[in-house]
């Protein structure tokens, strides 16, 4: 996978994580846990990776 594909994957995972947190905040419903059951932990790790990847990718090439 090239960098653009990794970025798209990371963005998709961040969107899933954000929507899940929105559902938890609004309704107390964890869609990831309800959908994936014991595999939800893998999804949480993937969303965490996506956050770290996005932070690192956005930090590259900036003067800030």
SULFEN-V212268 format. One record per residue. RES is the residue in one small letter. PHI is phi in degrees with one decimal (none if undefined). Layout:
BEGIN
((RES PHI) (RES PHI))
END
This chain:
BEGIN
((x none) (x -88.7) (x -59.7) (x -66.9) (x -69.4) (x -62.0) (x -64.5) (x -64.9) (x -62.2) (x -61.4) (x -64.2) (x -63.9) (x -65.6) (x -65.0) (x -63.8) (x -60.8) (x -62.6) (x -65.8) (x -64.1) (x -63.1) (x -64.7) (x -62.4) (x -65.2) (x -64.4) (x -67.3) (x -80.6) (x -123.4) (x 68.7) (x -112.9) (x -99.1) (x -65.3) (x -63.0) (x -65.1) (x -67.8) (x -82.3) (x -99.7) (x 59.8) (x -67.9) (x -84.1) (x -59.5) (x -59.5) (x -65.3) (x -63.8) (x -64.9) (x -64.1) (x -65.2) (x -67.4) (x -62.6) (x -59.1) (x -60.9) (x -65.5) (x -64.1) (x -60.4) (x -66.1) (x -61.9) (x -64.9) (x -67.1) (x -75.2) (x -80.0) (x -74.6) (x 77.7) (x -108.9) (x -97.6) (x -72.9))
END
